[in-house]
Amino acid sequence: MTILETNKLTKQYKRLTALNQLDFDIQKGMVFGLLGPNGSGKTTTLGILLSVLKATSGTFKWFGQPPSPESRKKIGAILEIPCFFPYLTAVQNLLVISKIKDCPPSAIDRSLRLVGLYERRNDPFKTYSLGMKQRLAIGAALLVDPPVLILDEPTNGLDPQGIVEIRELIKDIAASGKTIILASHLLDEVQQLCRHVVVL
């Protein structure tokens, strides 16, 4: 089953071409990498695919259909640095997000167990390490149990231990059958995690 298909996706900002006729397709269960240096168009691509940005030209389809609010609900994504309320606990932060996403509170424990934060669920976010904060962000993206997960530079800024933790978590999530799209400027990261890759 084809999860995502792009056709000549292009994004221009006046004289700057951020993305030039990008074509690729992603099949169900793939761990797919977008590899390229900073400024190569990775985040721009993800922004277009999530309908945060509008392409100058070209098209894309999710699940064989043009993008829509319904298809967007099947995608969990982390595009920027995790942003939570610092004085709230993990449970309280995810409770806020669950109301926004209209998913049952029962999904919170499942997500926290999946990302390895269940034992720290009642600790304030401000006491978390960077790796734990990133794991909570992934947990938030997984609240509605989406079949697709998009991660933009998931290990950026982490120490070596945090990098290992996040990589192992991504491998575990991939093993559950989810389709993962991962953008990174690190060749080593893409080599370890992705079976298919497009270089920007």
N, CA, C and O of each residue as an XYZ file, in Angstrom:
800
protein
N       0.836     -1.197      0.000
C       0.000      0.000      0.000
C       0.871      1.247      0.000
O       1.809      1.354      0.790
N       0.563      2.192     -0.886
C       1.319      3.437     -0.944
C       0.775      4.412      0.095
O      -0.398      4.784      0.061
N       1.643      4.820      1.019
C       1.253      5.761      2.074
C       1.341      7.199      1.578
O       0.447      8.008      1.826
N       2.429      7.508      0.876
C       2.668      8.873      0.413
C       3.287      8.852     -0.977
O       4.170      8.045     -1.266
N       2.814      9.743     -1.826
C       3.368      9.886     -3.177
C       3.493     11.370     -3.502
O       2.522     12.117     -3.389
N       4.680     11.794     -3.903
C       4.875     13.191     -4.312
C       5.150     13.253     -5.805
O       5.742     12.343     -6.385
N       4.709     14.338     -6.408
C       4.879     14.526     -7.844
C       5.374     15.938     -8.128
O       4.607     16.900     -8.110
N       6.696     16.040     -8.396
C       7.321     17.303     -8.781
C       7.041     18.445     -7.787
O       6.753     19.577     -8.178
N       7.136     18.114     -6.507
C       6.930     19.139     -5.473
C       8.009     20.218     -5.570
O       9.202     19.918     -5.584
N       7.573     21.469     -5.637
C       8.479     22.606     -5.775
C       8.036     23.720     -4.839
O       6.846     24.008     -4.713
N       9.022     24.350     -4.178
C       8.736     25.494     -3.323
C       9.758     26.589     -3.595
O      10.966     26.378     -3.487
N       9.249     27.755     -3.948
C      10.114     28.896     -4.221
C       9.767     30.052     -3.294
O       8.596     30.330     -3.032
N      10.799     30.716     -2.807
C      10.647     31.955     -2.042
C      11.323     33.061     -2.859
O      12.532     33.272     -2.760
N      10.526     33.754     -3.659
C      11.051     34.784     -4.570
C      12.145     34.160     -5.447
O      11.840     33.318     -6.291
N      13.397     34.550     -5.267
C      14.467     34.030     -6.130
C      15.050     32.710     -5.628
O      15.795     32.046     -6.349
N      14.717     32.332     -4.403
C      15.280     31.119     -3.827
C      14.373     29.924     -4.088
O      13.178     29.955     -3.794
N      14.968     28.865     -4.649
C      14.238     27.613     -4.835
C      14.612     26.684     -3.690
O      15.721     26.152     -3.647
N      13.678     26.494     -2.764
C      13.948     25.663     -1.588
C      13.763     24.185     -1.893
O      14.365     23.325     -1.250
N      12.918     23.899     -2.889
C      12.614     22.523     -3.261
C      12.346     22.497     -4.756
O      11.610     23.337     -5.274
N      12.944     21.530     -5.453
C      12.861     21.549     -6.910
C      12.411     20.198     -7.471
O      13.215     19.276     -7.604
N      11.110     20.087     -7.799
C      10.534     18.925     -8.472
C      10.879     17.604     -7.772
O      11.478     16.707     -8.366
N      10.490     17.509     -6.512
C      10.787     16.332     -5.704
C       9.772     15.226     -5.967
O       8.565     15.437     -5.846
N      10.274     14.038     -6.329
C       9.440     12.857     -6.588
C       9.916     11.701     -5.716
O      11.095     11.345     -5.735
N       9.006     11.123     -4.960
C       9.290      9.863     -4.271
C       7.969      9.262     -3.802
O       6.942      9.940     -3.772
N       8.007      7.978     -3.437
C       6.822      7.370     -2.834
C       7.250      6.501     -1.665
O       8.355      5.958     -1.636
N       6.355      6.387     -0.715
C       6.625      5.656      0.517
C       5.556      4.585      0.697
O       4.359      4.866      0.644
N       6.005      3.367      0.910
C       5.093      2.242      1.101
C       4.874      1.976      2.593
O       5.686      2.364      3.433
N       3.787      1.323      2.895
C       3.428      1.019      4.278
C       4.549      0.248      4.973
O       5.105     -0.697      4.412
N       4.873      0.660      6.198
C       5.873     -0.023      7.003
C       7.303      0.423      6.772
O       8.208     -0.038      7.467
N       7.529      1.314      5.810
C       8.889      1.808      5.544
C       9.370      2.728      6.670
O       8.580      3.445      7.284
N      10.674      2.692      6.926
C      11.341      3.753      7.682
C      12.118      4.524      6.635
O      13.164      4.077      6.163
N      11.595      5.690      6.277
C      12.060      6.435      5.104
C      12.817      7.675      5.553
O      12.318      8.446      6.374
N      14.015      7.871      5.023
C      14.837      9.002      5.422
C      14.900     10.105      4.386
O      15.022      9.844      3.189
N      14.817     11.355      4.863
C      15.125     12.531      4.053
C      16.481     13.026      4.542
O      16.587     13.571      5.640
N      17.508     12.836      3.733
C      18.875     13.152      4.143
C      19.381     14.364      3.379
O      19.242     14.448      2.158
N      19.968     15.298      4.111
C      20.546     16.456      3.451
C      21.073     17.444      4.470
O      20.648     17.425      5.626
N      21.995     18.311      4.061
C      22.526     19.309      4.996
C      21.457     20.329      5.382
O      20.398     20.403      4.757
N      21.745     21.104      6.408
C      20.828     22.167      6.796
C      20.615     23.109      5.612
O      21.568     23.493      4.934
N      19.362     23.475      5.372
C      19.056     24.369      4.252
C      18.768     23.650      2.952
O      18.571     24.290      1.919
N      18.741     22.304      2.988
C      18.537     21.541      1.748
C      17.068     21.351      1.388
O      16.754     20.885      0.293
N      16.161     21.710      2.304
C      14.739     21.608      1.996
C      13.990     20.524      2.741
O      12.835     20.246      2.421
N      14.625     19.900      3.734
C      13.976     18.809      4.468
C      12.744     19.299      5.228
O      11.653     18.751      5.072
N      12.924     20.326      6.045
C      11.804     20.843      6.833
C      10.749     21.470      5.937
O       9.557     21.391      6.235
N      11.173     22.091      4.844
C      10.220     22.640      3.875
C       9.353     21.523      3.305
O       8.137     21.671      3.185
N       9.989     20.404      2.955
C       9.246     19.254      2.430
C       8.209     18.768      3.435
O       7.049     18.545      3.089
N       8.644     18.607      4.684
C       7.723     18.119      5.710
C       6.598     19.123      5.964
O       5.451     18.734      6.188
N       6.929     20.402      5.929
C       5.907     21.431      6.113
C       4.835     21.370      5.039
O       3.649     21.540      5.323
N       5.255     21.128      3.804
C       4.286     20.985      2.702
C       3.435     19.734      2.893
O       2.217     19.772      2.719
N       4.077     18.629      3.251
C       3.354     17.362      3.409
C       2.346     17.415      4.549
O       1.361     16.676      4.548
N       2.594     18.291      5.526
C       1.677     18.443      6.652
C       0.710     19.615      6.460
O      -0.046     19.971      7.364
N       0.754     20.208      5.256
C      -0.130     21.336      4.903
C       0.094     22.562      5.771
O      -0.805     23.386      5.941
N       1.316     22.681      6.326
C       1.702     23.892      7.048
C       2.192     24.934      6.050
O       1.982     26.133      6.236
N       2.850     24.464      4.983
C       3.308     25.309      3.886
C       2.586     24.904      2.607
O       2.132     23.769      2.466
N       2.489     25.838      1.690
C       1.868     25.543      0.404
C       2.952     25.440     -0.663
O       3.812     26.313     -0.769
N       2.907     24.378     -1.447
C       3.874     24.204     -2.532
C       3.624     25.234     -3.621
O       2.487     25.628     -3.877
N       4.710     25.663     -4.259
C       4.579     26.559     -5.406
C       3.974     25.810     -6.584
O       3.147     26.344     -7.324
N       4.398     24.570     -6.742
C       3.829     23.697     -7.774
C       4.063     22.250     -7.377
O       4.808     21.961     -6.441
N       3.421     21.353     -8.096
C       3.519     19.931     -7.778
C       2.383     19.497     -6.864
O       1.643     20.321     -6.328
N       2.264     18.194     -6.701
C       1.179     17.633     -5.888
C       1.705     16.508     -5.012
O       2.813     16.008     -5.205
N       0.883     16.124     -4.047
C       1.190     14.943     -3.245
C      -0.107     14.308     -2.784
O      -1.145     14.964     -2.693
N      -0.025     13.010     -2.492
C      -1.195     12.260     -2.030
C      -0.832     11.466     -0.780
O       0.227     10.841     -0.710
N      -1.723     11.500      0.200
C      -1.624     10.638      1.365
C      -2.635      9.505      1.224
O      -3.817      9.752      0.988
N      -2.179      8.281      1.366
C      -3.065      7.111      1.319
C      -3.868      7.068      0.010
O      -5.017      6.627     -0.015
N      -3.235      7.536     -1.076
C      -3.858      7.493     -2.392
C      -4.860      8.589     -2.665
O      -5.510      8.594     -3.710
N      -4.996      9.537     -1.716
C      -5.974     10.605     -1.865
C      -5.298     11.971     -1.706
O      -4.258     12.074     -1.056
N      -5.884     13.018     -2.297
C      -5.352     14.372     -2.057
C      -5.381     14.681     -0.561
O      -6.223     14.147      0.161
N      -4.470     15.539     -0.085
C      -4.427     15.845      1.354
C      -5.741     16.429      1.851
O      -6.398     17.203      1.155
N      -6.112     16.043      3.071
C      -7.372     16.493      3.660
C      -7.243     16.455      5.180
O      -6.313     15.842      5.704
N      -8.164     17.103      5.892
C      -8.140     17.021      7.360
C      -8.223     15.576      7.860
O      -7.646     15.240      8.893
N      -8.941     14.727      7.126
C      -9.064     13.327      7.536
C      -7.731     12.589      7.419
O      -7.366     11.820      8.308
N      -7.004     12.821      6.321
C      -5.711     12.150      6.169
C      -4.709     12.685      7.195
O      -3.853     11.943      7.676
N      -4.820     13.974      7.527
C      -3.899     14.579      8.504
C      -4.049     13.933      9.881
O      -3.082     13.860     10.640
N      -5.243     13.470     10.205
C      -5.476     12.835     11.502
C      -4.738     11.501     11.633
O      -4.564     10.988     12.738
N      -4.307     10.945     10.499
C      -3.593      9.662     10.524
C      -2.082      9.844     10.641
O      -1.328      8.875     10.546
N      -1.637     11.088     10.847
C      -0.206     11.386     10.858
C       0.182     12.049     12.177
O      -0.383     13.074     12.560
N       1.147     11.452     12.860
C       1.729     12.081     14.040
C       3.032     12.742     13.616
O       3.792     12.164     12.840
N       3.301     13.949     14.115
C       4.484     14.663     13.628
C       5.145     15.502     14.708
O       4.487     16.051     15.592
N       6.472     15.584     14.610
C       7.258     16.515     15.420
C       8.132     17.303     14.454
O       9.053     16.755     13.848
N       7.835     18.599     14.313
C       8.582     19.429     13.369
C       9.592     20.340     14.044
O      10.613     20.680     13.446
N       9.327     20.736     15.268
C      10.206     21.687     15.932
C      10.644     21.142     17.289
O      10.388     19.985     17.620
N      11.310     22.002     18.070
C      11.721     21.637     19.424
C      10.469     21.375     20.262
O       9.506     22.136     20.176
N      10.464     20.305     21.075
C       9.289     20.014     21.896
C       8.870     21.209     22.752
O       9.714     21.848     23.381
N       7.595     21.507     22.777
C       7.075     22.649     23.523
C       5.931     22.193     24.432
O       4.841     21.865     23.962
N       6.195     22.178     25.730
C       5.197     21.776     26.706
C       5.161     22.807     27.836
O       6.027     23.679     27.925
N       4.152     22.695     28.691
C       4.082     23.560     29.863
C       5.081     23.050     30.896
O       4.959     21.910     31.344
N       6.072     23.864     31.291
C       7.163     23.362     32.140
C       6.739     22.905     33.525
O       7.357     21.997     34.082
N       5.694     23.512     34.103
C       5.307     23.162     35.466
C       4.284     22.033     35.534
O       3.963     21.549     36.620
N       3.773     21.614     34.379
C       2.835     20.499     34.352
C       3.590     19.181     34.226
O       4.695     19.138     33.685
N       2.994     18.124     34.723
C       3.598     16.800     34.593
C       3.389     16.278     33.168
O       2.685     16.883     32.360
N       4.021     15.141     32.889
C       3.834     14.513     31.576
C       2.360     14.188     31.352
O       1.819     14.445     30.277
N       1.713     13.622     32.370
C       0.298     13.268     32.250
C      -0.546     14.514     31.991
O      -1.416     14.505     31.121
N      -0.293     15.579     32.741
C      -1.077     16.803     32.580
C      -0.873     17.431     31.205
O      -1.825     17.910     30.589
N       0.374     17.427     30.723
C       0.645     17.969     29.390
C      -0.069     17.160     28.314
O      -0.668     17.725     27.399
N      -0.004     15.838     28.428
C      -0.653     14.999     27.417
C      -2.171     15.063     27.524
O      -2.870     14.845     26.534
N      -2.681     15.355     28.702
C      -4.124     15.515     28.865
C      -4.611     16.730     28.070
O      -5.669     16.687     27.442
N      -3.829     17.810     28.105
C      -4.152     19.002     27.312
C      -4.177     18.649     25.831
O      -5.101     19.018     25.107
N      -3.141     17.924     25.388
C      -3.034     17.567     23.972
C      -4.138     16.591     23.569
O      -4.657     16.664     22.455
N      -4.498     15.677     24.473
C      -5.554     14.710     24.144
C      -6.892     15.415     23.914
O      -7.693     14.978     23.089
N      -7.130     16.500     24.641
C      -8.371     17.261     24.439
C      -8.354     17.962     23.091
O      -9.376     18.036     22.409
N      -7.184     18.478     22.710
C      -7.051     19.141     21.407
C      -7.257     18.130     20.283
O      -7.921     18.419     19.288
N      -6.679     16.944     20.454
C      -6.754     15.913     19.418
C      -8.013     15.055     19.507
O      -8.248     14.182     18.671
N      -8.816     15.318     20.534
C     -10.076     14.593     20.715
C      -9.856     13.083     20.809
O     -10.535     12.294     20.153
N      -8.891     12.710     21.641
C      -8.662     11.287     21.884
C      -8.864     11.012     23.375
O      -8.705     11.922     24.188
N      -9.207      9.795     23.746
C      -9.528      9.492     25.139
C      -8.313      9.596     26.054
O      -7.198      9.280     25.638
N      -8.516     10.036     27.300
C      -7.401     10.109     28.257
C      -6.704      8.775     28.470
O      -5.536      8.735     28.856
N      -7.416      7.686     28.218
C      -6.818      6.353     28.383
C      -5.613      6.144     27.460
O      -4.778      5.274     27.710
N      -5.529      6.947     26.391
C      -4.404      6.827     25.456
C      -3.101      7.328     26.074
O      -2.017      6.993     25.597
N      -3.205      8.127     27.130
C      -2.014      8.743     27.724
C      -1.084      7.697     28.327
O       0.116      7.707     28.055
N      -1.628      6.789     29.148
C      -0.783      5.759     29.763
C      -0.114      4.899     28.706
O       1.064      4.563     28.834
N      -0.858      4.537     27.654
C      -0.289      3.722     26.577
C       0.901      4.430     25.938
O       1.944      3.814     25.722
N       0.753      5.726     25.633
C       1.835      6.485     25.004
C       3.046      6.598     25.928
O       4.186      6.445     25.490
N       2.789      6.868     27.210
C       3.906      7.022     28.156
C       4.662      5.715     28.352
O       5.884      5.716     28.501
N       3.944      4.610     28.351
C       4.623      3.314     28.446
C       5.460      3.054     27.193
O       6.584      2.559     27.273
N       4.894      3.395     26.042
C       5.573      3.151     24.768
C       6.895      3.902     24.687
O       7.882      3.367     24.182
N       6.924      5.152     25.186
C       8.148      5.956     25.077
C       9.018      5.884     26.334
O      10.005      6.610     26.455
N       8.644      4.997     27.274
C       9.488      4.764     28.439
C       9.453      5.840     29.500
O      10.428      6.025     30.228
N       8.348      6.548     29.599
C       8.251      7.624     30.593
C       7.183      7.363     31.649
O       6.873      8.252     32.442
N       6.625      6.178     31.672
C       5.511      5.919     32.585
C       5.924      6.118     34.047
O       5.149      6.643     34.846
N       7.129      5.702     34.389
C       7.583      5.833     35.780
C       7.803      7.300     36.172
O       7.790      7.637     37.356
N       8.002      8.162     35.183
C       8.213      9.594     35.464
C       6.991     10.426     35.077
O       7.096     11.639     34.892
N       5.851      9.783     34.956
C       4.666     10.454     34.415
C       4.150     11.596     35.282
O       3.495     12.510     34.781
N       4.444     11.547     36.585
C       3.936     12.576     37.487
C       4.985     13.625     37.855
O       4.773     14.438     38.755
N       6.118     13.599     37.150
C       7.164     14.605     37.378
C       6.963     15.783     36.434
O       6.547     15.592     35.292
N       7.257     17.016     36.897
C       7.106     18.189     36.028
C       8.016     18.098     34.801
O       9.132     17.583     34.876
N       7.529     18.597     33.695
C       8.286     18.589     32.442
C       9.646     19.263     32.604
O      10.628     18.834     31.999
N       9.706     20.319     33.421
C      10.956     21.083     33.581
C      12.074     20.249     34.200
O      13.243     20.622     34.103
N      11.736     19.121     34.838
C      12.764     18.276     35.453
C      13.308     17.237     34.486
O      14.208     16.477     34.845
N      12.786     17.187     33.274
C      13.199     16.181     32.299
C      14.506     16.561     31.607
O      14.797     17.740     31.402
N      15.287     15.542     31.253
C      16.455     15.749     30.399
C      15.980     16.040     28.976
O      14.801     15.866     28.667
N      16.887     16.479     28.115
C      16.510     16.747     26.720
C      15.983     15.492     26.033
O      15.030     15.553     25.255
N      16.611     14.351     26.327
C      16.158     13.099     25.726
C      14.759     12.733     26.175
O      13.953     12.247     25.382
N      14.466     12.967     27.453
C      13.132     12.678     27.972
C      12.096     13.619     27.356
O      10.975     13.212     27.053
N      12.486     14.870     27.178
C      11.570     15.835     26.548
C      11.241     15.403     25.117
O      10.102     15.519     24.665
N      12.250     14.909     24.424
C      12.024     14.452     23.058
C      11.148     13.203     23.046
O      10.306     13.041     22.162
N      11.343     12.326     24.020
C      10.500     11.131     24.110
C       9.047     11.501     24.399
O       8.125     10.878     23.872
N       8.846     12.523     25.243
C       7.481     12.965     25.527
C       6.835     13.544     24.266
O       5.645     13.343     24.024
N       7.621     14.258     23.471
C       7.099     14.802     22.211
C       6.662     13.670     21.282
O       5.619     13.761     20.634
N       7.458     12.608     21.220
C       7.088     11.455     20.402
C       5.829     10.806     20.968
O       4.942     10.395     20.219
N       5.756     10.716     22.291
C       4.555     10.183     22.929
C       3.317     10.988     22.585
O       2.245     10.427     22.358
N       3.466     12.319     22.546
C       2.337     13.180     22.175
C       1.917     12.932     20.734
O       0.725     12.912     20.428
N       2.894     12.743     19.846
C       2.585     12.480     18.436
C       1.894     11.137     18.247
O       1.182     10.931     17.264
N       2.106     10.228     19.190
C       1.533      8.881     19.087
C       0.211      8.722     19.840
O      -0.351      7.627     19.880
N      -0.281      9.792     20.429
C      -1.482      9.706     21.262
C      -2.663      9.061     20.549
O      -3.355      8.219     21.121
N      -2.890      9.456     19.306
C      -4.050      8.923     18.580
C      -3.694      7.641     17.814
O      -4.461      7.179     16.969
N      -2.515      7.074     18.124
C      -2.052      5.841     17.494
C      -2.075      5.932     15.970
O      -2.672      5.081     15.309
N      -1.422      6.970     15.399
C      -1.452      7.160     13.948
C      -0.614      6.101     13.229
O       0.370      5.612     13.785
N      -0.992      5.742     11.999
C      -0.196      4.767     11.249
C       1.109      5.348     10.707
O       2.010      4.606     10.316
N       1.208      6.706     10.683
C       2.398      7.368     10.141
C       2.967      8.321     11.186
O       2.229      9.050     11.848
N       4.297      8.305     11.324
C       4.985      9.203     12.245
C       6.062      9.964     11.482
O       6.902      9.362     10.812
N       6.035     11.290     11.586
C       7.027     12.145     10.934
C       7.916     12.774     11.998
O       7.424     13.389     12.944
N       9.229     12.618     11.839
C      10.191     13.140     12.805
C      11.227     14.003     12.091
O      11.912     13.540     11.179
N      11.336     15.262     12.515
C      12.298     16.191     11.918
C      13.484     16.357     12.862
O      13.353     16.963     13.925
N      14.646     15.818     12.475
C      15.869     15.885     13.278
C      15.602     15.446     14.723
O      15.804     16.236     15.645
N      15.158     14.214     14.937
C      14.734     13.796     16.277
C      15.832     13.735     17.328
O      15.532     13.758     18.521
N      17.111     13.658     16.915
C      18.190     13.589     17.910
C      18.986     14.879     17.994
O      20.033     14.921     18.640
N      18.501     15.934     17.350
C      19.216     17.205     17.332
C      19.390     17.761     18.749
O      18.416     17.898     19.489
N      20.625     18.079     19.123
C      20.899     18.694     20.417
C      21.023     17.731     21.579
O      21.289     18.156     22.703
N      20.836     16.440     21.333
C      20.901     15.472     22.425
C      22.339     15.027     22.689
O      23.186     15.047     21.796
N      22.595     14.625     23.940
C      23.898     14.061     24.259
C      23.938     12.616     23.747
O      22.909     12.079     23.340
N      25.122     11.982     23.765
C      25.237     10.627     23.204
C      24.229      9.632     23.779
O      23.672      8.823     23.037
N      23.989      9.682     25.095
C      23.038      8.755     25.701
C      21.624      9.028     25.189
O      20.871      8.099     24.897
N      21.273     10.313     25.083
C      19.948     10.671     24.578
C      19.756     10.224     23.137
O      18.676      9.769     22.760
N      20.810     10.354     22.330
C      20.742      9.933     20.929
C      20.453      8.435     20.839
O      19.601      8.003     20.062
N      21.176      7.646     21.647
C      20.973      6.191     21.655
C      19.545      5.854     22.073
O      18.908      4.991     21.469
N      19.038      6.534     23.105
C      17.682      6.281     23.598
C      16.638      6.546     22.510
O      15.731      5.740     22.303
N      16.770      7.669     21.824
C      15.785      8.036     20.804
C      15.883      7.097     19.607
O      14.864      6.718     19.031
N      17.104      6.720     19.231
C      17.257      5.784     18.113
C      16.610      4.438     18.433
O      15.933      3.852     17.588
N      16.820      3.953     19.652
C      16.212      2.666     20.040
C      14.697      2.777     20.071
O      13.996      1.844     19.680
N      14.186      3.921     20.536
C      12.743      4.123     20.569
C      12.164      4.109     19.155
O      11.120      3.503     18.914
N      12.841      4.776     18.227
C      12.366      4.810     16.840
C      12.362      3.402     16.240
O      11.444      3.037     15.507
N      13.391      2.618     16.555
C      13.439      1.233     16.072
C      12.270      0.425     16.620
O      11.664     -0.368     15.899
N      11.956      0.627     17.897
C      10.840     -0.092     18.522
C       9.516      0.285     17.859
O       8.677     -0.576     17.591
N       9.339      1.584     17.599
C       8.095      2.052     16.969
C       7.979      1.479     15.557
O       6.900      1.061     15.137
N       9.089      1.462     14.833
C       9.093      0.908     13.475
C       8.742     -0.577     13.498
O       8.040     -1.071     12.616
N       9.238     -1.288     14.519
C       8.985     -2.719     14.626
C       7.503     -3.010     14.862
O       7.038     -4.118     14.596
N       6.760     -2.017     15.360
C       5.327     -2.205     15.601
C       4.515     -2.099     14.308
O       3.308     -2.341     14.308
N       5.188     -1.735     13.197
C       4.508     -1.690     11.899
C       4.156     -0.311     11.403
O       3.588     -0.168     10.320
N       4.485      0.717     12.181
C       4.183      2.080     11.729
C       5.136      2.503     10.618
O       6.278      2.049     10.548
N       4.640      3.383      9.754
C       5.471      3.988      8.719
C       6.113      5.232      9.318
O       5.423      6.070      9.898
N       7.426      5.356      9.182
C       8.144      6.488      9.772
C       8.878      7.258      8.681
O       9.572      6.676      7.847
N       8.713      8.569      8.704
C       9.451      9.468      7.814
C      10.359     10.306      8.697
O       9.888     11.036      9.569
N      11.657     10.198      8.470
C      12.634     10.825      9.344
C      13.548     11.740      8.537
O      14.170     11.302      7.569
N      13.631     13.000      8.931
C      14.533     13.948      8.268
C      15.762     14.155      9.136
O      15.647     14.362     10.344
N      16.927     14.100      8.527
C      18.160     14.271      9.291
C      19.282     14.766      8.380
O      19.289     14.506      7.177
N      20.233     15.491      8.987
C      21.437     15.865      8.242
C      22.585     14.911      8.564
O      23.699     15.078      8.066
N      22.305     13.905      9.404
C      23.337     12.973      9.839
C      23.264     11.665      9.053
O      22.294     10.917      9.172
N      24.280     11.398      8.261
C      24.326     10.178      7.470
C      24.273      8.945      8.363
O      23.572      7.982      8.051
N      25.005      8.968      9.467
C      25.051      7.828     10.379
C      23.661      7.499     10.923
O      23.285      6.331     11.026
N      22.909      8.533     11.265
C      21.563      8.315     11.804
C      20.657      7.653     10.772
O      19.939      6.702     11.080
N      20.699      8.167      9.548
C      19.867      7.614      8.480
C      20.286      6.176      8.169
O      19.434      5.319      7.933
N      21.585      5.911      8.166
C      22.069      4.557      7.890
C      21.583      3.570      8.950
O      21.248      2.429      8.631
N      21.545      4.007     10.207
C      21.160      3.106     11.287
C      19.659      2.863     11.357
O      19.219      1.790     11.771
N      18.878      3.849     10.955
C      17.440      3.767     11.174
C      16.606      3.499      9.920
O      15.544      2.883     10.004
N      17.079      3.956      8.761
C      16.236      3.947      7.561
C      16.643      2.863      6.580
O      17.827      2.581      6.392
N      15.640      2.261      5.959
C      15.901      1.275      4.897
C      15.791      1.899      3.520
O      16.305      1.341      2.551
N      15.135      3.042      3.410
C      15.002      3.755      2.150
C      15.301      5.222      2.422
O      15.010      5.732      3.504
N      15.880      5.894      1.441
C      16.313      7.269      1.674
C      16.248      8.077      0.376
O      16.490      7.547     -0.709
N      15.924      9.347      0.499
C      16.076     10.284     -0.598
C      17.037     11.367     -0.130
O      16.920     11.866      0.989
N      17.984     11.729     -0.986
C      18.995     12.737     -0.636
C      18.592     14.074     -1.252
O      18.359     14.173     -2.457
N      18.514     15.100     -0.404
C      18.156     16.437     -0.878
C      19.414     17.300     -0.957
O      19.338     18.469     -1.335
